[in-house]
């Protein structure tokens, strides 16, 4: 009887009209949405094409105006200290120095694609410095590069999204302002990967940045452009940012020095966050420099008199501690050479041991140190990073061109994508080293649990340091040197050596100390693991690449980290004489 009633209802004209209306309305809204999506995709494509043309024209005009010659090469080849001294004495003008670095930077970016745009008013700023009766500050006339996510008044901060094109910022980031007040001249913005939350380097607007030492290898990320330009000699230092190793990994891959500071020690005002809604940690700004000594000089300028706090009250009012940096008191340093989550390979473990020997020869005490379970660390880190299921990045990427490094945020968003993702997880990557968050963390009570576990890990590390009476920790920067461009994103789980310190918020710096010889790869036990096998295969292309060591300090002890980085640099320099 019920069935008959239902059938009669379905035969009813009114029911058919209602059903047809619902389906028609749904179809209408789908059509409207499709039209909107089509228009947005076309608009974004047009914006990218426009930026490509403008960028090409800007580069061509500058190449014609500032050809590279022997006089400019002589300026660019000066050490940082010599350059600063000549600018301070007015033996060189700010304008001729800037022109030399523009010329060099053009040459570098034509080969490795590390610059997004040149800053239009840089030449005017240099000219104004030359007209001053006295030098402006300790960085008077020194050209610097700025990562794309750091705001420059009147310019875009795209973070690789076409949606951010032609939306100029109203104010320059605090860090860049402080450097400008010290006399520096920001002259170009540097490339980064789309979304910024990756250790590779590719975006649909400005393309892929290459490693200046080996174009088959990645420059690392996300501060890839700054790492490449500084490493190749196109600037002595520049800005970058770090949420999982984005300062340290490109520095390690490029053979330069950097420091990821404690949250709040450097201003975050005027910097586009890649995961602005993330709970637990945020990206921090920092400096990447050709030398550890230069790095320390710049941090001293940025932190002196807690000047950033006056411009950004959220910055900690902790001034530069000269006594801590210049101290000659021996320190106690813990060290480890590998982590179970992603064991080091090649010459990396030996490089850590050589750095240990160097520190001991200087007079420090170096003892073994063991971190908490690295699998637990990665579980907590990725759960917090992916607590929204990647929705933040998906919303930004929707209707935009998506680079290969950002494809992961589009996976599973359609039936075909979902099936492809599931099949891949079943048949391709059999490993305990998957770098992905726990979807359960999308529930508030589970998220709170992970935040509590994060605090527990932080206190555990501090307790372990206290038990051994440690000042610092010596550790690898990455499991191996720079990886291939194709494999870098897949092997993002190698950032366990860097993101650990983001999770607990300790300052961590990198300086080059070794070189890969590829003599230990064939004998390496990859355990049959997908990721270790892939890394073992790729590292064979890294012969001769630099290997950095990482020095980690207690929160707000950046000066102590910088001291050891500088001491390791001096030791290495003395060995090469």
Order of alpha helices (4+ residues) and beta strands (2+ residues): alpha-alpha-alpha-alpha-alpha-beta-alpha-beta-alpha-beta-beta-beta-alpha-beta-alpha-beta-beta-alpha-alpha-alpha-beta-alpha-beta-alpha-alpha-alpha-alpha-beta-alpha-beta-alpha-beta-alpha
